[in-house]
Amino acid sequence: MVCDTLGHWLEVSVVAASVPERLGAEEVFWRLAGTQLCACLEVVWADGGFEGRDWQAKIERKLGFRIEIIKRCDQAKGFEVLPQRWIVERSFGWMNRYRRLSKDYEGQTHLSRAWLLWAMCDKILRALHPVPPLHPFRYKSL
């Protein structure tokens, strides 16, 4: 998944769990290749699973943007909030609000991808035109 700094998905790919992270990332990048969106990308932040000078250089050479690896400190113990990384995690959290995406219902990856894209479109449209709740929350008086 590639998202902007607001957490809105630019491109997403769903692959089998047996596919290595880098191959999955390449599929997303190739989908972006040649688009106007790809021409605007300068830096892509990625987690430690994508570290590798040869792979990073190949992506930079073919697609024209730099991959910056965001890693946690080696001395850190337990949970640590990483800069930029929380943006992606928040995006995944947004998608869990959609019941269809909370479980793995789809038998084919292209259907899962379609539902993910639909959910992000819905999220963006709701942000542009929020709907007031039918029953606003109120505390009960004691």
DSSP file (Angstrom, degrees, kcal/mol; ACC not computed):
  #  RESIDUE AA STRUCTURE BP1 BP2  ACC     N-H-->O    O-->H-N    N-H-->O    O-->H-N    TCO  KAPPA ALPHA  PHI   PSI    X-CA   Y-CA   Z-CA
    1    1 A M              0   0    0      0, 0.0     2,-0.5     0, 0.0    11,-0.2   0.000 360.0 360.0 360.0 135.8    0.0    0.0    0.0
    2    2 A V  E     +A   11   0A   0      9,-2.9     8,-3.6    26,-0.1     9,-1.7  -0.987 360.0 173.4-118.0 126.4    1.2    3.5   -0.9
    3    3 A C  E     -A    9   0A   0     -2,-0.5     6,-0.2     6,-0.3    85,-0.1  -0.900  28.9-114.8-129.7 160.9   -0.5    6.4    0.9
    4    4 A D    >   -     0   0    0      4,-2.4     3,-1.6    -2,-0.3    -1,-0.1  -0.199  47.2 -87.7 -82.0-177.6    0.0   10.1    1.1
    5    5 A T  T 3  S+     0   0    0      1,-0.3    -1,-0.1     2,-0.1    79,-0.1   0.619 128.5  57.6 -72.1 -10.2    1.1   11.9    4.3
    6    6 A L  T 3  S-     0   0    0      2,-0.1    -1,-0.3    85,-0.0     3,-0.1   0.545 119.8-108.8 -90.3  -9.2   -2.6   12.3    5.3
    7    7 A G  S <  S+     0   0    0     -3,-1.6     2,-0.4     1,-0.3    -2,-0.1   0.474  70.8 142.2  95.9   3.6   -3.1    8.5    5.2
    8    8 A H        -     0   0    0      1,-0.1    -4,-2.4   115,-0.0    -1,-0.3  -0.649  55.6-115.0 -80.3 132.6   -5.2    8.4    2.0
    9    9 A W  E     -A    3   0A   0     -2,-0.4    -6,-0.3    -6,-0.2     3,-0.1  -0.464  31.0-179.6 -73.4 131.0   -4.3    5.4   -0.2
   10   10 A L  E    S-     0   0A   0     -8,-3.6     2,-0.3     1,-0.4    -7,-0.2   0.779  74.8  -6.0 -94.3 -36.4   -2.8    6.2   -3.5
   11   11 A E  E     -A    2   0A   0     -9,-1.7    -9,-2.9     2,-0.0    -1,-0.4  -0.977  64.3-169.8-157.4 149.3   -2.4    2.5   -4.6
   12   12 A V        -     0   0    0     -2,-0.3     2,-0.4   -11,-0.2   105,-0.1  -0.991   3.0-168.5-143.6 148.2   -3.0   -0.8   -2.9
   13   13 A S        -     0   0    0     -2,-0.3     2,-0.5     2,-0.0    15,-0.1  -0.999   9.6-153.0-137.9 138.7   -2.2   -4.4   -3.8
   14   14 A V        +     0   0    0     -2,-0.4     2,-0.3    95,-0.1    99,-0.1  -0.961  25.2 167.7-114.1 122.7   -3.4   -7.6   -2.1
   15   15 A V        -     0   0    0     -2,-0.5    -2,-0.0     4,-0.1     9,-0.0  -0.822  41.1 -81.8-128.8 166.9   -1.1  -10.6   -2.4
   16   16 A A    >   -     0   0    0     -2,-0.3     3,-1.7     1,-0.1    -1,-0.1  -0.296  40.9-115.1 -64.8 153.8   -0.9  -14.0   -0.8
   17   17 A A  T 3  S+     0   0    0      1,-0.3    -1,-0.1     0, 0.0    -2,-0.0   0.725 113.8  65.3 -63.9 -21.1    0.8  -14.2    2.6
   18   18 A S  T 3  S+     0   0    0      2,-0.1    -1,-0.3     0, 0.0    -2,-0.0   0.583  79.4  98.9 -78.7  -9.1    3.6  -16.3    1.0
   19   19 A V  S <  S-     0   0    0     -3,-1.7    -4,-0.1     1,-0.1     5,-0.0  -0.660  81.6-116.5 -81.3 128.1    4.7  -13.4   -1.2
   20   20 A P     >  -     0   0    0      0, 0.0     4,-2.0     0, 0.0     3,-0.3  -0.258  23.6-113.8 -62.0 152.1    7.7  -11.5    0.2
   21   21 A E  H  > S+     0   0    0      1,-0.2     4,-2.6     2,-0.2     5,-0.2   0.882 113.8  54.2 -54.8 -43.7    7.2   -7.9    1.2
   22   22 A R  H  > S+     0   0    0     27,-0.2     4,-2.3     1,-0.2    -1,-0.2   0.883 107.4  49.3 -63.7 -38.7    9.5   -6.5   -1.5
   23   23 A L  H  > S+     0   0    0     -3,-0.3     4,-1.8     2,-0.2    -1,-0.2   0.892 111.5  49.9 -67.6 -37.9    7.7   -8.3   -4.3
   24   24 A G  H  X S+     0   0    0     -4,-2.0     4,-1.6     2,-0.2    -2,-0.2   0.902 110.9  49.4 -64.0 -40.7    4.4   -7.0   -3.0
   25   25 A A  H  X S+     0   0    0     -4,-2.6     4,-2.7     1,-0.2    -2,-0.2   0.894 107.5  54.6 -64.9 -39.9    5.8   -3.5   -2.9
   26   26 A E  H  X S+     0   0    0     -4,-2.3     4,-2.8     1,-0.2     5,-0.2   0.894 104.6  54.5 -61.7 -38.7    7.1   -3.9   -6.4
   27   27 A E  H  X S+     0   0    0     -4,-1.8     4,-1.6     2,-0.2    -1,-0.2   0.915 110.7  45.6 -61.3 -42.1    3.6   -4.8   -7.6
   28   28 A V  H  X S+     0   0    0     -4,-1.6     4,-1.5     1,-0.2    -2,-0.2   0.922 113.5  49.6 -65.4 -43.3    2.2   -1.6   -6.1
   29   29 A F  H  X S+     0   0    0     -4,-2.7     4,-1.7     1,-0.2    -2,-0.2   0.888 108.3  52.4 -64.6 -38.7    5.1    0.5   -7.5
   30   30 A W  H  < S+     0   0    0     -4,-2.8    -1,-0.2     1,-0.2    -2,-0.2   0.854 106.1  54.8 -68.0 -32.0    4.6   -1.0  -11.0
   31   31 A R  H  < S+     0   0    0     -4,-1.6    -1,-0.2    -5,-0.2    -2,-0.2   0.868 112.1  44.1 -64.5 -35.0    0.9    0.0  -10.8
   32   32 A L  H >< S+     0   0    0     -4,-1.5     3,-2.1    -5,-0.1     6,-0.6   0.751  89.7 112.3 -78.9 -24.5    2.0    3.5  -10.1
   33   33 A A  T 3< S+     0   0    0     -4,-1.7     3,-0.1     1,-0.3    30,-0.1  -0.185  83.0  13.3 -56.5 136.3    4.7    3.6  -12.8
   34   34 A G  T 3  S+     0   0    0      1,-0.3    -1,-0.3    29,-0.1     2,-0.2   0.372  99.2 119.8  82.4  -5.5    4.0    5.9  -15.6
   35   35 A T  S <> S-     0   0    0     -3,-2.1     4,-1.4     1,-0.1    -1,-0.3  -0.514  76.2-117.7 -89.1 161.4    1.1    7.7  -13.9
   36   36 A Q  H  > S+     0   0    0      1,-0.2     4,-0.9     2,-0.2    -1,-0.1   0.835 116.0  59.7 -63.5 -32.3    1.1   11.4  -13.1
   37   37 A L  H >> S+     0   0    0      1,-0.2     4,-0.8     2,-0.2     3,-0.7   0.899 101.6  51.8 -62.7 -42.7    1.0   10.4   -9.4
   38   38 A C  H >4 S+     0   0    0     -6,-0.6     3,-0.6     1,-0.2    -1,-0.2   0.860 103.8  58.0 -64.4 -35.2    4.3    8.6   -9.7
   39   39 A A  H 3< S+     0   0    0     -4,-1.4    -1,-0.2     1,-0.2    -2,-0.2   0.766 104.9  52.5 -66.3 -23.8    5.9   11.6  -11.2
   40   40 A C  H << S+     0   0    0     -4,-0.9    -1,-0.2    -3,-0.7    -2,-0.2   0.683  86.4 101.4 -84.8 -19.3    5.0   13.6   -8.1
   41   41 A L    <<  +     0   0    0     -4,-0.8     3,-0.1    -3,-0.6    -3,-0.0  -0.461  34.4 162.5 -71.5 134.1    6.5   11.2   -5.6
   42   42 A E        +     0   0    0      1,-0.4    24,-2.9    -2,-0.2     2,-0.4   0.709  67.0  19.3-113.0 -45.5    9.9   12.2   -4.2
   43   43 A V  E     -b   66   0B   0     22,-0.2     2,-0.5    24,-0.0    -1,-0.4  -0.991  57.9-164.0-132.5 136.7   10.3   10.1   -1.1
   44   44 A V  E     -b   67   0B   0     22,-2.9    24,-2.8    -2,-0.4     2,-0.4  -0.989  16.1-145.4-118.4 123.6    8.6    6.9   -0.1
   45   45 A W  E     +b   68   0B   0     -2,-0.5     2,-0.3    22,-0.2    24,-0.2  -0.734  25.1 174.2 -88.7 135.9    8.9    5.9    3.6
   46   46 A A  E     -b   69   0B   0     22,-2.4    24,-3.5    -2,-0.4    39,-0.1  -0.932  28.0-110.4-137.9 160.0    9.1    2.1    4.2
   47   47 A D  E >   -b   70   0B   0     -2,-0.3     3,-2.0    22,-0.2    24,-0.2  -0.259  47.0 -85.8 -85.3 179.1    9.6   -0.1    7.3
   48   48 A G  G >  S+     0   0    0     22,-0.5     3,-1.7     1,-0.3    23,-0.1   0.683 117.5  74.5 -61.1 -21.5   12.7   -2.2    7.9
   49   49 A G  G 3  S+     0   0    0      1,-0.3    -1,-0.3   -28,-0.0   -27,-0.2   0.658  95.5  52.6 -66.1 -14.5   11.4   -5.2    5.9
   50   50 A F  G <  S+     0   0    0     -3,-2.0    -1,-0.3   -29,-0.1    -2,-0.2   0.319  80.0 126.9-102.5   6.6   12.2   -3.2    2.7
   51   51 A E    <   +     0   0    0     -3,-1.7     2,-0.1    -4,-0.1    17,-0.0  -0.426  23.1 114.5 -69.7 138.5   15.8   -2.5    3.6
   52   52 A G     >  -     0   0    0     -2,-0.1     4,-2.8     1,-0.0     5,-0.3  -0.289  54.4-140.9 158.9 113.0   18.4   -3.5    1.0
   53   53 A R  H  > S+     0   0    0      1,-0.2     4,-2.7     2,-0.2     5,-0.2   0.880 102.4  50.5 -57.7 -42.8   20.6   -1.1   -0.9
   54   54 A D  H  > S+     0   0    0      2,-0.2     4,-2.1     1,-0.2    -1,-0.2   0.933 113.8  44.1 -63.8 -45.5   20.3   -3.1   -4.2
   55   55 A W  H  > S+     0   0    0      2,-0.2     4,-2.2     1,-0.2    -2,-0.2   0.924 114.6  49.1 -65.6 -44.6   16.5   -3.2   -4.1
   56   56 A Q  H  X S+     0   0    0     -4,-2.8     4,-2.5     1,-0.2    -2,-0.2   0.912 111.3  50.0 -61.2 -42.7   16.2    0.4   -3.1
   57   57 A A  H  X S+     0   0    0     -4,-2.7     4,-2.6    -5,-0.3    -1,-0.2   0.886 108.6  53.0 -64.0 -38.6   18.6    1.5   -5.9
   58   58 A K  H  X S+     0   0    0     -4,-2.1     4,-2.3     2,-0.2     5,-0.2   0.923 111.4  45.4 -62.7 -44.3   16.6   -0.6   -8.4
   59   59 A I  H  X>S+     0   0    0     -4,-2.2     4,-2.8     2,-0.2     5,-0.6   0.924 113.7  49.4 -65.4 -44.3   13.4    1.2   -7.5
   60   60 A E  H  X5S+     0   0    0     -4,-2.5     4,-1.6     1,-0.2    -2,-0.2   0.909 113.2  47.3 -60.2 -42.6   15.0    4.6   -7.5
   61   61 A R  H  <5S+     0   0    0     -4,-2.6    -2,-0.2    -5,-0.2    -1,-0.2   0.903 120.0  36.8 -67.0 -42.5   16.5    4.0  -10.9
   62   62 A K  H  <5S+     0   0    0     -4,-2.3    -2,-0.2    -5,-0.2    -1,-0.2   0.838 131.3  25.0 -82.5 -33.1   13.3    2.6  -12.5
   63   63 A L  H  <5S-     0   0    0     -4,-2.8    -3,-0.2    -5,-0.2    -2,-0.2   0.628  94.3-127.2-113.0 -16.3   10.7    4.9  -10.9
   64   64 A G     << +     0   0    0     -4,-1.6     2,-0.3    -5,-0.6    -4,-0.2   0.546  68.8 105.9  87.1   6.8   12.6    8.0   -9.9
   65   65 A F        -     0   0    0     -6,-0.4     2,-0.3   -22,-0.0    -1,-0.3  -0.883  65.9-117.9-119.2 157.6   11.7    8.3   -6.2
   66   66 A R  E     -b   43   0B   0    -24,-2.9   -22,-2.9    -2,-0.3     2,-0.6  -0.677  17.3-142.4 -92.2 141.1   13.9    7.7   -3.1
   67   67 A I  E     -b   44   0B   0     -2,-0.3     2,-0.5   -24,-0.2   -22,-0.2  -0.919  14.8-165.8-104.7 122.9   13.0    5.0   -0.6
   68   68 A E  E     -b   45   0B   0    -24,-2.8   -22,-2.4    -2,-0.6     2,-0.4  -0.937  13.8-138.8-111.3 124.1   13.7    6.0    3.0
   69   69 A I  E     -b   46   0B   0     -2,-0.5     2,-0.7   -24,-0.2   -22,-0.2  -0.695   8.6-156.4 -87.1 127.4   13.7    3.2    5.6
   70   70 A I  E     +b   47   0B   0    -24,-3.5   -22,-0.5    -2,-0.4     2,-0.3  -0.907  23.4 173.5-103.9 109.8   12.0    4.1    9.0
   71   71 A K        -     0   0    0     -2,-0.7     2,-0.2   -24,-0.2     3,-0.1  -0.841  30.5-116.4-117.7 153.9   13.5    1.7   11.6
   72   72 A R        -     0   0    0     -2,-0.3     2,-0.1     1,-0.1    10,-0.0  -0.506  46.0 -86.9 -82.0 159.0   13.0    1.6   15.4
   73   73 A C    >   -     0   0    0     -2,-0.2     3,-1.2     1,-0.1    -1,-0.1  -0.373  29.6-131.8 -64.7 139.2   16.0    2.1   17.6
   74   74 A D  T 3  S+     0   0    0      1,-0.3    -1,-0.1    -2,-0.1    -2,-0.0   0.785 107.1  52.3 -64.2 -27.6   18.0   -1.0   18.4
   75   75 A Q  T 3  S+     0   0    0      2,-0.1    -1,-0.3     0, 0.0     2,-0.1   0.563  85.0 113.5 -85.2  -8.3   18.0   -0.2   22.1
   76   76 A A    <   -     0   0    0     -3,-1.2     2,-0.4     1,-0.0     4,-0.1  -0.352  49.6-161.1 -68.6 141.9   14.2    0.2   22.2
   77   77 A K        -     0   0    0      2,-0.1     2,-0.1    -2,-0.1    -2,-0.1  -0.980  54.1  -9.2-123.7 137.5   12.2   -2.3   24.2
   78   78 A G  S    S-     0   0    0     -2,-0.4     2,-0.2     2,-0.1    -2,-0.0  -0.401 113.8  -5.6  77.7-155.9    8.5   -2.9   23.8
   79   79 A F        +     0   0    0     -2,-0.1     2,-0.4     2,-0.0    -2,-0.1  -0.513  61.6 179.7 -78.7 138.9    6.2   -0.6   21.7
   80   80 A E        -     0   0    0     -2,-0.2     2,-0.5    -4,-0.1    -2,-0.1  -0.985  27.5-128.6-140.6 128.2    7.7    2.5   20.2
   81   81 A V        -     0   0    0     -2,-0.4    -2,-0.0     4,-0.0     0, 0.0  -0.643  28.4-152.0 -75.7 124.2    5.8    5.0   18.0
   82   82 A L     >  -     0   0    0     -2,-0.5     4,-1.2   -12,-0.1     3,-0.3  -0.796  20.1-107.6-100.2 139.5    7.8    5.6   14.9
   83   83 A P  T  4 S+     0   0    0      0, 0.0     2,-1.2     0, 0.0    -1,-0.0  -0.365 101.1   2.4 -62.7 145.1    7.7    8.8   12.9
   84   84 A Q  T >> S+     0   0    0      1,-0.2     3,-0.8   -79,-0.1     4,-0.7  -0.021 114.7  85.6  68.2 -31.1    5.8    8.5    9.6
   85   85 A R  H >> S+     0   0    0     -2,-1.2     4,-1.7    -3,-0.3     3,-0.5   0.825  77.4  63.7 -69.9 -31.5    5.0    4.9   10.3
   86   86 A W  H 3X S+     0   0    0     -4,-1.2     4,-2.6     1,-0.2    -1,-0.2   0.764  91.2  67.8 -65.0 -24.3    1.9    5.7   12.4
   87   87 A I  H <> S+     0   0    0     -3,-0.8     4,-1.6     2,-0.2    -1,-0.2   0.932 104.3  41.8 -60.9 -46.1    0.3    7.3    9.2
   88   88 A V  H <X S+     0   0    0     -4,-0.7     4,-2.1    -3,-0.5    -2,-0.2   0.911 113.5  52.2 -67.7 -43.1    0.1    3.8    7.6
   89   89 A E  H  X S+     0   0    0     -4,-1.7     4,-2.0     1,-0.2    -2,-0.2   0.884 108.0  52.1 -62.2 -38.2   -1.1    2.2   10.8
   90   90 A R  H  X S+     0   0    0     -4,-2.6     4,-2.3     2,-0.2    -1,-0.2   0.893 106.5  54.2 -63.7 -39.2   -3.8    4.8   11.2
   91   91 A S  H  X S+     0   0    0     -4,-1.6     4,-1.7     1,-0.2    -2,-0.2   0.907 107.9  49.1 -61.9 -41.8   -5.0    4.0    7.6
   92   92 A F  H  X S+     0   0    0     -4,-2.1     4,-1.2     1,-0.2    -1,-0.2   0.893 109.0  53.8 -63.4 -38.7   -5.3    0.3    8.4
   93   93 A G  H  < S+     0   0    0     -4,-2.0     4,-0.4     1,-0.2     3,-0.4   0.895 105.2  53.6 -62.0 -40.6   -7.3    1.3   11.5
   94   94 A W  H >< S+     0   0    0     -4,-2.3     3,-1.4     1,-0.2     4,-0.3   0.909 106.3  53.0 -58.7 -41.8   -9.7    3.3    9.4
   95   95 A M  H >< S+     0   0    0     -4,-1.7     3,-1.4     1,-0.3     6,-0.3   0.772  96.6  66.3 -69.2 -25.0  -10.3    0.3    7.2
   96   96 A N  T 3< S+     0   0    0     -4,-1.2    -1,-0.3    -3,-0.4    -2,-0.2   0.653  87.1  70.9 -70.1 -13.3  -11.2   -1.9   10.2
   97   97 A R  T <  S+     0   0    0     -3,-1.4     2,-0.7    -4,-0.4    -1,-0.3   0.681  82.4  82.1 -74.2 -16.4  -14.3    0.3   10.6
   98   98 A Y  S X> S-     0   0    0     -3,-1.4     3,-1.5    -4,-0.3     4,-0.9  -0.811  75.9-149.6 -91.8 116.7  -15.7   -1.3    7.5
   99   99 A R  H >> S+     0   0    0     -2,-0.7     3,-0.9     1,-0.3     4,-0.6   0.855  94.2  59.4 -55.8 -39.0  -17.2   -4.6    8.5
  100  100 A R  H 34>S+     0   0    0      1,-0.3     5,-0.5     2,-0.2    -1,-0.3   0.799 111.0  42.2 -61.7 -28.2  -16.5   -6.2    5.1
  101  101 A L  H <45S+     0   0    0     -3,-1.5    -1,-0.3    -6,-0.3    -2,-0.2   0.551  94.1  79.5 -95.6  -9.1  -12.8   -5.5    5.6
  102  102 A S  H <<5S+     0   0    0     -4,-0.9     2,-0.3    -3,-0.9    -1,-0.2   0.754 102.5  32.9 -73.1 -21.9  -12.6   -6.5    9.3
  103  103 A K  T  <5S-     0   0    0     -4,-0.6     2,-1.4    -3,-0.2     3,-0.2  -0.858  93.5-105.0-126.2 164.2  -12.5  -10.2    8.3
  104  104 A D  T   5 +     0   0    0     -2,-0.3    -3,-0.1     1,-0.2    -4,-0.1  -0.665  56.3 149.2 -92.4  84.6  -11.0  -12.0    5.3
  105  105 A Y      < +     0   0    0     -2,-1.4    -1,-0.2    -5,-0.5     2,-0.1   0.794  40.5  90.4 -86.0 -30.6  -14.2  -12.7    3.3
  106  106 A E        -     0   0    0     -3,-0.2     3,-0.0     1,-0.1     6,-0.0  -0.415  53.3-162.8 -79.5 142.1  -12.9  -12.6   -0.2
  107  107 A G  S    S+     0   0    0     -2,-0.1     2,-0.4     1,-0.1    -1,-0.1   0.582  78.2  54.5 -93.6 -13.2  -11.6  -15.7   -2.0
  108  108 A Q  S >> S-     0   0    0      1,-0.1     4,-1.5     0, 0.0     3,-0.7  -0.969  75.8-137.1-126.9 140.0   -9.8  -13.7   -4.7
  109  109 A T  H 3> S+     0   0    0     -2,-0.4     4,-2.4     1,-0.2     5,-0.2   0.827 101.7  60.0 -66.9 -32.4   -7.2  -10.9   -4.2
  110  110 A H  H 3> S+     0   0    0      1,-0.2     4,-1.8     2,-0.2    -1,-0.2   0.828 105.3  50.5 -67.6 -27.7   -8.6   -8.6   -6.9
  111  111 A L  H <> S+     0   0    0     -3,-0.7     4,-2.2     2,-0.2    -1,-0.2   0.884 108.9  50.8 -73.1 -38.7  -12.0   -8.5   -5.0
  112  112 A S  H  X S+     0   0    0     -4,-1.5     4,-2.2     1,-0.2    -2,-0.2   0.917 110.2  50.4 -61.7 -42.5  -10.2   -7.7   -1.8
  113  113 A R  H  X S+     0   0    0     -4,-2.4     4,-2.5     1,-0.2     5,-0.2   0.913 108.5  52.4 -61.5 -43.4   -8.4   -4.8   -3.6
  114  114 A A  H  X S+     0   0    0     -4,-1.8     4,-2.4     1,-0.2    -1,-0.2   0.913 109.9  47.9 -60.7 -43.6  -11.7   -3.5   -5.0
  115  115 A W  H  X S+     0   0    0     -4,-2.2     4,-2.4     2,-0.2    -1,-0.2   0.879 110.7  52.0 -65.6 -37.5  -13.3   -3.4   -1.5
  116  116 A L  H  X S+     0   0    0     -4,-2.2     4,-2.0     2,-0.2    -2,-0.2   0.931 111.5  46.1 -63.1 -45.3  -10.2   -1.7   -0.1
  117  117 A L  H  X S+     0   0    0     -4,-2.5     4,-2.3     1,-0.2    -2,-0.2   0.898 112.1  51.5 -65.0 -39.7  -10.4    1.0   -2.8
  118  118 A W  H  X S+     0   0    0     -4,-2.4     4,-2.5    -5,-0.2    -1,-0.2   0.927 109.1  50.7 -61.5 -44.3  -14.1    1.4   -2.3
  119  119 A A  H  X S+     0   0    0     -4,-2.4     4,-2.3     1,-0.2    -1,-0.2   0.885 110.2  48.8 -63.3 -39.5  -13.7    1.9    1.5
  120  120 A M  H  X S+     0   0    0     -4,-2.0     4,-2.4     2,-0.2    -1,-0.2   0.899 110.7  50.9 -68.9 -38.9  -11.0    4.6    1.0
  121  121 A C  H  X S+     0   0    0     -4,-2.3     4,-2.6     1,-0.2    -2,-0.2   0.929 111.2  48.9 -60.5 -43.9  -13.2    6.4   -1.5
  122  122 A D  H  X S+     0   0    0     -4,-2.5     4,-2.3     1,-0.2    -2,-0.2   0.903 110.4  50.9 -61.5 -42.5  -16.1    6.3    1.0
  123  123 A K  H  X S+     0   0    0     -4,-2.3     4,-1.5     2,-0.2    -1,-0.2   0.913 112.3  45.8 -63.1 -43.4  -13.8    7.6    3.7
  124  124 A I  H  X S+     0   0    0     -4,-2.4     4,-1.8     2,-0.2    -2,-0.2   0.914 112.6  50.3 -67.2 -42.7  -12.6   10.5    1.6
  125  125 A L  H  X S+     0   0    0     -4,-2.6     4,-2.0     1,-0.2    -2,-0.2   0.888 109.0  51.8 -63.4 -38.3  -16.2   11.4    0.5
  126  126 A R  H  < S+     0   0    0     -4,-2.3    -1,-0.2     1,-0.2    -2,-0.2   0.830 107.9  52.6 -67.3 -30.8  -17.4   11.3    4.0
  127  127 A A  H  < S+     0   0    0     -4,-1.5    -1,-0.2    -5,-0.2    -2,-0.2   0.862 110.3  48.0 -71.1 -34.6  -14.6   13.7    5.0
  128  128 A L  H  < S+     0   0    0     -4,-1.8    -2,-0.2     1,-0.3    -1,-0.2   0.854 130.0  19.5 -73.2 -34.8  -15.7   16.1    2.2
  129  129 A H  S  < S-     0   0    0     -4,-2.0    -1,-0.3    -5,-0.1    -2,-0.1  -0.680  82.9-160.2-137.4  80.9  -19.4   16.0    3.1
  130  130 A P        -     0   0    0      0, 0.0    -3,-0.1     0, 0.0    -4,-0.1  -0.323  10.3-139.3 -66.0 143.4  -19.9   14.8    6.7
  131  131 A V        -     0   0    0     -5,-0.1     3,-0.1    -2,-0.0    -2,-0.0  -0.897  19.6-124.2-102.0 124.8  -23.3   13.5    7.6
  132  132 A P        -     0   0    0      0, 0.0     2,-0.0     0, 0.0     0, 0.0  -0.389  36.4 -97.9 -66.8 147.3  -24.5   14.5   11.1
  133  133 A P        -     0   0    0      0, 0.0     0, 0.0     0, 0.0     0, 0.0  -0.333  21.3-133.8 -65.0 146.1  -25.5   11.6   13.3
  134  134 A L  S    S+     0   0    0      1,-0.3     0, 0.0    -3,-0.1     0, 0.0   0.876 101.2  28.6 -66.5 -37.9  -29.2   10.8   13.5
  135  135 A H  S    S-     0   0    0      3,-0.0    -1,-0.3     0, 0.0     3,-0.1  -0.853  87.9-146.3-126.4  93.7  -29.1   10.5   17.3
  136  136 A P        -     0   0    0      0, 0.0     2,-0.2     0, 0.0    -2,-0.0  -0.268  28.5-102.1 -61.3 146.8  -26.4   12.8   18.7
  137  137 A F        +     0   0    0      0, 0.0     2,-0.4     0, 0.0     0, 0.0  -0.484  46.2 173.3 -71.4 133.7  -24.7   11.5   21.8
  138  138 A R        -     0   0    0     -2,-0.2     2,-0.2    -3,-0.1     3,-0.0  -0.997  32.4-117.8-139.6 139.7  -25.9   13.0   25.1
  139  139 A Y        -     0   0    0     -2,-0.4     2,-0.2     1,-0.1     0, 0.0  -0.518  34.9-115.8 -70.5 141.5  -25.0   12.1   28.7
  140  140 A K        -     0   0    0     -2,-0.2     2,-0.2     1,-0.1    -1,-0.1  -0.570  31.0-114.2 -76.2 141.7  -28.0   11.0   30.7
  141  141 A S              0   0    0     -2,-0.2    -1,-0.1     1,-0.1    -3,-0.0  -0.510 360.0 360.0 -76.2 147.4  -28.8   13.2   33.6
  142  142 A L              0   0    0     -2,-0.2    -1,-0.1     0, 0.0    -2,-0.0   0.432 360.0 360.0 -88.8 360.0  -28.4   11.8   37.1
